[in-house]
Amino acid sequence: EIAGPDDYEGLERVGDICLRGITARGNLSRALLAETKPQFALLGFTEIHHSSHYLWHKVEPQHSAYHGSAIAQLESTRPNMREIYKELDRQIGELVSTVGPGTPVMVFSLHGMRPAHGSPAFLGQWLCERGLPYR
């Protein structure tokens, strides 16, 4: 969880968790593909979406959405989105090598990202206070 736009340690923690998650997901996927040799596999790296919500401010720091915002003043968090995307690219390359030549591979993204101030951390509590969620 991120306490707010000035939670530098929280942002770094999210980036680190997502980077390690991409590596772990890639390792597990390769092992499962090699062991089971499926006719079809669909793999999702959800870490990209989650990390982008919180770390996009360093991709486009000059965007007008960040003018006058505390988030624009943050130091560069490590890992940053460039490092996270590089690890994803590396994992995709390893997966393609695992399935071998002649295997059709499709890579897609559900949607792109744009400048924002992260995901609202208060939403769950706000919904509960209004009695909106159902069990």
One Martini backbone bead per residue (centre of mass of N, CA, C, O) as a GRO file, in nm:
protein
  135
    1GLU     BB    1   0.098   0.034   0.017
    2ILE     BB    2   0.010   0.374  -0.031
    3ALA     BB    3  -0.002   0.672   0.155
    4GLY     BB    4   0.112   0.861  -0.083
    5PRO     BB    5   0.289   1.085  -0.287
    6ASP     BB    6   0.525   1.086  -0.038
    7ASP     BB    7   0.580   0.761  -0.053
    8TYR     BB    8   0.877   0.657  -0.134
    9GLU     BB    9   0.901   0.369  -0.010
   10GLY     BB   10   0.638   0.257  -0.131
   11LEU     BB   11   0.717   0.291  -0.428
   12GLU     BB   12   0.964   0.109  -0.417
   13ARG     BB   13   0.815  -0.144  -0.322
   14VAL     BB   14   0.632  -0.176  -0.566
   15GLY     BB   15   0.855  -0.197  -0.778
   16ASP     BB   16   0.995  -0.445  -0.654
   17ILE     BB   17   0.756  -0.639  -0.653
   18CYS     BB   18   0.703  -0.626  -0.960
   19LEU     BB   19   0.980  -0.715  -1.059
   20ARG     BB   20   0.982  -0.989  -0.908
   21GLY     BB   21   0.712  -1.091  -1.030
   22ILE     BB   22   0.803  -1.113  -1.324
   23THR     BB   23   1.027  -1.316  -1.275
   24ALA     BB   24   0.856  -1.537  -1.136
   25ARG     BB   25   0.645  -1.573  -1.362
   26GLY     BB   26   0.847  -1.655  -1.580
   27ASN     BB   27   0.970  -1.902  -1.438
   28LEU     BB   28   0.706  -2.059  -1.401
   29SER     BB   29   0.613  -2.063  -1.696
   30ARG     BB   30   0.854  -2.218  -1.811
   31ALA     BB   31   0.821  -2.470  -1.639
   32LEU     BB   32   0.529  -2.539  -1.730
   33LEU     BB   33   0.580  -2.554  -2.034
   34ALA     BB   34   0.798  -2.777  -2.024
   35GLU     BB   35   0.621  -2.993  -1.868
   36THR     BB   36   0.326  -2.975  -2.037
   37LYS     BB   37   0.295  -2.888  -2.331
   38PRO     BB   38   0.085  -2.700  -2.446
   39GLN     BB   39  -0.140  -2.591  -2.694
   40PHE     BB   40  -0.225  -2.360  -2.482
   41ALA     BB   41  -0.128  -2.021  -2.373
   42LEU     BB   42  -0.206  -1.778  -2.110
   43LEU     BB   43  -0.030  -1.484  -2.021
   44GLY     BB   44   0.001  -1.264  -1.727
   45PHE     BB   45   0.139  -0.930  -1.648
   46THR     BB   46   0.018  -0.739  -1.388
   47GLU     BB   47   0.257  -0.557  -1.290
   48ILE     BB   48   0.244  -0.333  -1.499
   49HIS     BB   49  -0.020  -0.201  -1.418
   50HIS     BB   50   0.039  -0.144  -1.121
   51SER     BB   51   0.305   0.019  -1.152
   52SER     BB   52   0.192   0.243  -1.341
   53HIS     BB   53   0.006   0.384  -1.140
   54TYR     BB   54   0.266   0.474  -0.947
   55LEU     BB   55   0.523   0.537  -1.180
   56TRP     BB   56   0.447   0.745  -1.420
   57HIS     BB   57   0.578   1.021  -1.324
   58LYS     BB   58   0.870   0.927  -1.461
   59VAL     BB   59   0.781   0.923  -1.765
   60GLU     BB   60   0.594   1.217  -1.735
   61PRO     BB   61   0.694   1.481  -1.554
   62GLN     BB   62   0.583   1.729  -1.757
   63HIS     BB   63   0.304   1.687  -1.718
   64SER     BB   64   0.020   1.868  -1.634
   65ALA     BB   65  -0.082   1.672  -1.403
   66TYR     BB   66   0.195   1.755  -1.219
   67HIS     BB   67   0.145   2.037  -1.170
   68GLY     BB   68   0.180   2.121  -0.836
   69SER     BB   69   0.274   1.842  -0.742
   70ALA     BB   70   0.420   1.628  -0.520
   71ILE     BB   71   0.499   1.398  -0.721
   72ALA     BB   72   0.704   1.574  -0.893
   73GLN     BB   73   0.924   1.582  -0.640
   74LEU     BB   74   1.019   1.314  -0.665
   75GLU     BB   75   1.229   1.093  -0.668
   76SER     BB   76   1.378   0.845  -0.816
   77THR     BB   77   1.256   0.545  -0.854
   78ARG     BB   78   1.355   0.210  -0.743
   79PRO     BB   79   1.234   0.090  -0.972
   80ASN     BB   80   1.152   0.172  -1.286
   81MET     BB   81   0.972   0.145  -1.571
   82ARG     BB   82   1.206   0.072  -1.753
   83GLU     BB   83   1.300  -0.174  -1.584
   84ILE     BB   84   1.033  -0.328  -1.590
   85TYR     BB   85   1.010  -0.353  -1.901
   86LYS     BB   86   1.279  -0.498  -1.946
   87GLU     BB   87   1.200  -0.752  -1.786
   88LEU     BB   88   0.959  -0.825  -1.958
   89ASP     BB   89   1.112  -0.858  -2.223
   90ARG     BB   90   1.296  -1.082  -2.119
   91GLN     BB   91   1.071  -1.285  -2.048
   92ILE     BB   92   0.952  -1.309  -2.329
   93GLY     BB   93   1.208  -1.416  -2.463
   94GLU     BB   94   1.224  -1.673  -2.287
   95LEU     BB   95   0.948  -1.788  -2.371
   96VAL     BB   96   1.007  -1.812  -2.672
   97SER     BB   97   1.247  -2.007  -2.634
   98THR     BB   98   1.086  -2.235  -2.492
   99VAL     BB   99   0.877  -2.294  -2.737
  100GLY     BB  100   1.002  -2.222  -2.998
  101PRO     BB  101   1.014  -2.265  -3.314
  102GLY     BB  102   0.692  -2.220  -3.472
  103THR     BB  103   0.555  -2.072  -3.240
  104PRO     BB  104   0.293  -1.904  -3.169
  105VAL     BB  105   0.303  -1.548  -3.081
  106MET     BB  106   0.129  -1.321  -2.857
  107VAL     BB  107   0.139  -0.969  -2.790
  108PHE     BB  108  -0.043  -0.778  -2.537
  109SER     BB  109  -0.247  -0.496  -2.450
  110LEU     BB  110  -0.521  -0.373  -2.303
  111HIS     BB  111  -0.383  -0.090  -2.224
  112GLY     BB  112  -0.283   0.209  -2.158
  113MET     BB  113  -0.116   0.484  -2.030
  114ARG     BB  114  -0.140   0.763  -1.800
  115PRO     BB  115  -0.149   1.028  -1.633
  116ALA     BB  116  -0.139   1.006  -1.271
  117HIS     BB  117  -0.217   0.948  -0.901
  118GLY     BB  118  -0.290   0.673  -0.889
  119SER     BB  119  -0.447   0.476  -0.668
  120PRO     BB  120  -0.702   0.474  -0.462
  121ALA     BB  121  -0.679   0.401  -0.111
  122PHE     BB  122  -0.990   0.482  -0.013
  123LEU     BB  123  -1.216   0.317  -0.157
  124GLY     BB  124  -1.284   0.077   0.029
  125GLN     BB  125  -1.361   0.245   0.279
  126TRP     BB  126  -1.578   0.419   0.145
  127LEU     BB  127  -1.768   0.187   0.063
  128CYS     BB  128  -1.812   0.073   0.350
  129GLU     BB  129  -1.931   0.333   0.481
  130ARG     BB  130  -2.183   0.305   0.261
  131GLY     BB  131  -2.265  -0.005   0.221
  132LEU     BB  132  -2.188  -0.131  -0.078
  133PRO     BB  133  -2.075  -0.389  -0.008
  134TYR     BB  134  -2.090  -0.738  -0.060
  135ARG     BB  135  -2.090  -1.079   0.089
   0.00000   0.00000   0.00000
